[in-house]
Amino acid sequence: MNFKTNRKITTGLATILAVGIVQTAPVFATELGISDANYSLEALIEAARNEPPIVVVDATGKIKVMATNFSELYGIEATGVKLGGQEQELILQREYEAGNVKHDVFNMSNLPSITTQILPQGSGVSWMPSDLKDTTPAIYQSPAITSLNPWVWSYNTEKYGETCPISNIWQLTDAEWKGRVSIPDPLLRNETMFWFNQMETHDDDVMAAAYLDHFGKNLPANVDSATSEWVKLFAANNPNVTRKDSDVGPVVGSPGLKDPHIGFVSAAIFRVKYGYNMGICSGMKPYAGQLTPRVAVIATGTDSPNAAKLFVHYMMSGVGMGPQLIDGKMATNINTVMPAEEGSGVAKFVDELHVTHSDTTDQDFARLQYWQDLWTIHSR
C-alpha cells in the first residue's frame, strides 16, 4: 500500500502530543509467545505460522480489510470483526472470565478503561514491538498506541462558505443554536465523557477564558468549573442527540439544507463517498475537537499469542493502519502519514485538537458516572 509521504505532518503531530500522552504502568506481554529476549520479526512470523487463526477487533469496518491484508502479507489467517468500544470491553472481560478466548486482538479507544481496568486486572495485555521503538515516539509505547482518531466540530460549507459560523464553544449554549447542534449520544460514547473530565482537569482555565471572550464577563463565582458549566448549558440547549456520528453527517452536510446543524463527528464522516458539504470549525476556541488514542490490546489467554503479537506489530508499523488513514485516523508510527485522498484535511488542524493526558485517565474513569449524571439531569 502506497502512501504519499509528508513527514512534516507526522513530526508535528508527535511534538504537539508529547505533552499529552505520557507513560503509564500497563501489564506488559514480554513473555507472551516468544520472549522479548529472543525476539526478532522473523522469529515471530515463524512462530505465528504454527498457531491457530486469529480474530481481530476494531470499532471500524476497516478492520476486515486490515485482517485480509495481514493474511495476504504473512500467510496467517485473520478475521476482522467490527464491534463498538463498550461491546469490545464486555467481550474481552467475559471471555477472560470464562477462560474461552475467541477474540485475540483489539484496537480499543477507551484509554481510561484500558489503563485502569483491562490492563491492571489482567483481561488484556499491552505489547510494544522492540524493533519499532525507533519509529514510534515513546509517548505512544506504554501502552502501545496504534493511532489517534480525530473528532471535530463541523459545519455546512455550502451554507457558510469557508468560515464556520461557530468560533467559540460557548456559542453552542446560545439560544441561536438551540436544537441546531447534532452530536452522538454522550451516554453511548464514553470518550465524550472522558473528554469532559480531561478538559476540566487540564484545561479548565482555557474554557473559562473562552467564556470571558464570548460573554464579555467572567464565569459566576459559584460554578463548580468552567467545563461542567458548559456541559450543563449545552445539554440544556436541546442538542440533537443521535446514536452515532454517521447519523450526524446528513443534518450537517447534506446538499441543499436550509438550516444545517453544527455537528460533532469523526473525521471518517468527511469521506468522499458520503458527498457531504462539510468543513472543520478551524479556529474554534478553545478547541476544534479532540484526538482519541487507539490502543492495541491482546486478550489474555489467546491460543495464538505470537500471531496476536504479529498483528500488533502490523498495526504499530503503520502499514496495518493504512485502510484507516483514508478515514482521517492518524498512525503513531512516524513513517506513516496521511494519504492525499483523506477527505477532512484534519492533518492541517491537528494543533487545534484537544489531547488526552493519559497520566490522569484513572480520574476520567473514576468520574465517568459524575459526567453521565450531569448530562442526564441537564438534558431533560
C-alpha positions in Angstrom: 0.0 0.0 0.0 1.5 3.3 -1.1 1.1 6.5 0.9 2.1 10.0 -0.1 4.8 10.9 2.4 4.7 14.1 4.4 7.0 13.7 7.4 6.4 17.3 8.5 2.8 16.5 9.5 3.8 13.3 11.4 6.7 15.0 13.2 4.5 17.9 14.1 1.8 15.5 15.5 4.4 13.9 17.7 5.6 17.2 19.0 2.1 18.5 19.7 1.0 15.4 21.5 4.2 15.0 23.5 2.8 16.9 26.5 -0.4 15.0 26.4 0.2 11.2 26.4 2.8 10.1 28.9 3.9 6.7 30.0 1.6 4.7 32.3 2.1 1.4 34.0 0.3 -1.3 31.9 0.6 -5.0 32.2 3.3 -6.0 29.6 3.3 -9.0 27.5 7.1 -9.5 27.4 6.8 -13.3 27.9 3.7 -13.8 25.8 4.6 -16.2 23.0 8.3 -15.9 22.2 10.0 -13.8 24.8 11.3 -10.3 24.1 14.8 -11.6 24.9 14.5 -14.0 21.9 12.5 -11.6 19.7 13.0 -10.8 16.1 10.3 -10.2 13.5 11.4 -13.3 11.5 11.2 -15.5 14.6 7.8 -14.0 15.5 6.4 -14.7 11.9 7.7 -18.3 12.1 6.1 -18.9 15.5 2.9 -17.3 14.4 2.5 -19.5 11.4 2.3 -22.6 13.7 -0.7 -21.2 15.6 -4.5 -21.2 15.0 -6.2 -18.4 13.1 -6.9 -15.2 15.0 -9.8 -12.8 15.3 -9.0 -9.1 15.4 -11.4 -6.4 16.5 -11.9 -2.7 16.0 -14.8 -0.2 16.0 -14.5 0.4 12.3 -15.4 -2.0 9.4 -11.9 -1.3 8.0 -10.7 -3.9 10.4 -11.9 -6.5 7.9 -9.7 -5.1 5.2 -6.8 -4.9 7.6 -7.3 -8.6 8.5 -7.4 -9.6 4.8 -4.2 -7.6 4.1 -2.5 -9.2 7.1 -3.4 -12.7 5.9 -2.1 -11.9 2.4 1.1 -10.5 3.7 2.0 -13.2 6.2 0.0 -16.2 5.1 -1.7 -16.3 8.5 -5.5 -16.5 8.7 -7.1 -13.5 10.4 -10.7 -12.5 10.6 -11.7 -8.9 11.3 -14.8 -8.1 13.4 -16.3 -4.7 13.9 -17.5 -4.0 17.4 -18.3 -0.8 19.3 -16.0 0.3 22.1 -18.2 -0.8 25.0 -19.0 -4.1 23.3 -15.3 -4.8 23.0 -14.7 -4.3 26.7 -17.6 -6.6 27.6 -16.4 -9.4 25.3 -12.8 -9.1 26.4 -13.8 -9.3 30.0 -16.4 -12.1 29.6 -14.1 -14.3 27.6 -11.3 -13.8 30.1 -13.5 -14.8 33.0 -14.8 -17.8 31.1 -11.4 -18.9 30.0 -12.7 -19.1 26.5 -10.9 -16.5 24.3 -12.3 -16.2 20.8 -11.2 -12.6 20.0 -7.5 -12.3 20.1 -6.5 -8.6 19.4 -8.4 -5.4 20.0 -7.7 -1.9 18.7 -9.5 0.0 21.5 -10.4 3.6 22.0 -11.4 3.9 25.7 -7.9 4.6 27.1 -9.2 5.2 30.7 -10.9 1.8 30.8 -7.7 0.2 29.4 -5.3 1.7 31.8 -7.5 1.4 34.9 -9.3 -1.8 34.4 -8.3 -4.0 31.4 -4.5 -4.0 31.9 -4.3 -3.9 35.7 -7.0 -6.6 36.1 -5.3 -8.8 33.5 -8.0 -9.5 30.9 -5.8 -7.9 28.3 -2.1 -7.1 28.0 0.0 -4.5 26.1 3.0 -5.4 23.9 5.2 -2.9 22.2 7.5 -4.4 19.4 11.1 -3.5 20.3 12.1 -3.1 16.6 9.5 -0.3 16.2 10.5 1.8 19.1 12.8 4.0 17.0 9.9 4.9 14.7 7.3 5.2 17.4 7.5 8.2 19.9 8.0 7.0 23.4 4.7 8.7 24.4 2.9 6.0 22.3 4.7 3.0 23.6 3.2 2.4 27.0 0.6 1.2 26.4 1.0 0.6 22.6 -1.0 3.3 20.9 -1.6 2.5 17.3 -3.3 5.6 16.1 -5.3 8.8 17.0 -8.8 9.3 16.0 -9.8 12.9 15.4 -13.3 14.1 16.3 -14.2 17.6 15.2 -16.8 20.3 15.3 -18.1 20.6 11.7 -20.4 22.8 9.6 -22.0 23.0 6.2 -19.7 24.7 3.7 -22.4 25.1 1.1 -24.3 27.3 3.5 -21.5 29.1 5.3 -18.6 29.0 2.8 -15.0 28.8 4.1 -15.8 30.1 7.6 -17.5 28.2 10.3 -20.3 30.2 12.0 -19.1 29.0 15.4 -15.8 30.4 16.6 -16.3 29.7 20.3 -17.5 26.6 22.1 -19.8 28.7 24.3 -21.8 29.7 21.3 -23.2 26.2 21.3 -25.1 27.2 24.5 -26.7 30.3 22.9 -30.4 30.5 22.1 -29.4 30.9 18.4 -28.2 27.3 18.3 -30.9 25.7 20.5 -31.8 22.4 18.9 -29.4 23.1 16.0 -26.3 21.1 17.1 -26.1 17.4 16.5 -23.8 15.0 18.4 -23.6 11.3 19.0 -25.2 10.5 22.4 -22.6 11.1 25.1 -24.2 8.4 27.2 -23.3 5.9 24.5 -19.8 7.2 23.9 -17.6 7.2 27.0 -14.9 9.0 25.1 -17.0 12.1 25.2 -17.5 11.9 28.9 -13.7 11.3 29.4 -13.1 14.4 27.2 -15.2 16.5 29.5 -13.1 15.3 32.5 -9.9 15.9 30.7 -10.8 19.4 29.9 -11.9 20.1 33.4 -8.7 18.6 34.8 -6.2 20.1 32.5 -7.7 23.0 30.6 -10.5 24.5 32.6 -8.7 27.8 32.5 -8.9 28.0 28.8 -12.6 27.0 29.0 -13.0 29.9 31.4 -11.1 32.3 29.1 -13.4 31.2 26.2 -16.4 32.1 28.4 -15.0 35.5 29.0 -14.2 36.0 25.4 -17.7 35.1 24.3 -19.9 36.7 27.0 -17.6 39.6 28.0 -17.6 38.7 31.6 -16.1 36.2 34.0 -17.8 33.0 35.0 -20.0 33.3 38.1 -18.1 32.6 41.2 -20.4 29.8 42.4 -19.9 27.4 39.4 -18.0 24.2 40.0 -15.9 24.6 37.0 -16.0 26.2 33.5 -16.2 22.8 31.8 -19.1 21.5 34.0 -20.9 24.8 33.4 -20.5 24.4 29.7 -21.8 20.8 29.8 -24.8 21.9 31.8 -25.7 24.8 29.4 -25.0 22.8 26.3 -27.1 19.8 27.5 -29.9 22.2 28.3 -29.8 23.8 24.9 -31.6 20.8 23.3 -28.8 19.3 21.1 -30.0 16.8 18.6 -28.6 13.5 20.1 -28.1 10.7 17.6 -27.0 7.1 18.0 -23.7 7.6 16.1 -21.9 10.2 14.1 -23.0 8.7 10.8 -26.4 10.0 11.8 -25.0 13.4 12.4 -23.4 13.8 8.9 -26.7 14.2 6.9 -28.1 17.0 9.1 -24.8 18.9 8.9 -23.5 18.4 5.4 -26.3 17.3 3.0 -26.6 19.5 -0.1 -29.5 21.9 -0.2 -30.1 22.2 3.6 -31.7 25.5 4.5 -30.9 25.3 8.2 -27.9 22.9 8.6 -26.7 21.9 12.0 -23.3 22.2 13.6 -22.1 18.7 14.2 -19.6 16.7 16.3 -18.2 13.9 14.1 -15.2 11.7 13.5 -13.0 12.6 10.5 -14.4 9.5 8.8 -17.7 11.2 8.1 -15.9 13.5 5.7 -15.3 10.6 3.3 -16.0 11.5 -0.4 -18.4 8.7 -0.7 -20.9 10.5 1.5 -21.0 13.6 -0.6 -21.4 16.0 2.3 -20.5 19.7 2.1 -18.6 19.8 5.4 -15.7 21.7 6.9 -13.9 21.7 10.2 -14.6 24.6 12.6 -11.0 25.7 12.4 -10.1 28.5 14.9 -12.9 27.5 17.3 -12.0 28.4 20.9 -10.6 26.6 22.8 -10.6 23.5 20.6 -11.9 22.4 17.2 -12.3 18.9 18.5 -10.4 16.1 20.2 -7.9 13.3 19.5 -8.8 10.0 20.9 -5.9 7.4 21.3 -6.5 3.9 19.9 -4.7 1.2 21.9 -3.6 -2.3 20.8 -4.7 -4.9 23.4 -4.0 -8.6 23.3 -6.5 -10.9 25.0 -5.1 -12.8 27.9 -5.4 -16.5 27.3 -5.3 -16.3 23.5 -4.3 -19.6 21.8 -2.3 -17.7 19.3 0.0 -15.4 21.2 2.6 -15.0 18.5 0.0 -14.3 15.8 -1.6 -11.8 18.1 1.7 -10.1 18.6 2.4 -10.1 14.9 -0.9 -8.3 14.3 0.0 -5.7 16.9 3.4 -5.3 15.1 1.5 -4.9 11.8 -0.6 -2.1 13.3 2.3 -0.4 15.1 4.4 -0.4 11.9 1.8 1.9 10.4 1.3 -0.4 7.4 -1.6 -2.2 9.1 -3.4 1.1 9.8 -3.4 2.0 6.1 -7.1 1.4 5.4 -8.0 3.7 8.3 -5.8 6.6 7.3 -8.1 7.4 4.4 -10.8 7.9 7.1 -8.8 10.5 9.0 -7.1 8.3 11.6 -3.5 9.2 12.3 -0.9 6.4 12.7 1.6 6.9 15.5 4.4 5.5 13.6 6.4 8.4 12.1 7.0 6.6 8.8 3.2 6.6 8.1 1.3 9.7 7.2 -2.0 10.9 5.8 -2.9 10.0 2.2 -3.7 12.9 -0.1 -7.2 11.4 -0.6 -8.2 11.8 3.0 -11.4 13.9 2.9 -11.4 16.1 6.0 -7.9 17.7 5.8 -7.7 17.3 9.6 -3.9 17.0 9.5 -3.8 20.7 8.9 -5.7 21.4 12.1 -4.2 18.8 14.4 -2.7 21.5 16.7 -6.3 22.8 17.3 -7.5 19.5 18.8 -7.6 18.6 22.4 -5.1 15.9 23.5 -5.7 13.2 26.1 -3.3 13.2 29.1 -3.0 9.5 29.9 -1.4 10.1 33.3 -4.8 11.2 34.6 -7.0 8.6 32.8 -7.7 7.0 36.2 -9.5 10.2 37.2 -11.5 10.1 33.9 -12.7 6.6 34.7 -13.5 7.4 38.3 -15.6 10.4 37.4 -17.5 8.8 34.5 -20.7 8.5 36.4 -20.5 12.1 37.5 -20.4 13.4 33.9 -23.1 10.9 32.9 -25.4 12.2 35.7 -24.6 15.8 34.9 -25.5 15.3 31.2 -28.7 13.3 32.0 -30.0 15.8 34.5 -29.5 18.9 32.4 -30.6 17.4 29.1 -34.1 16.6 30.3 
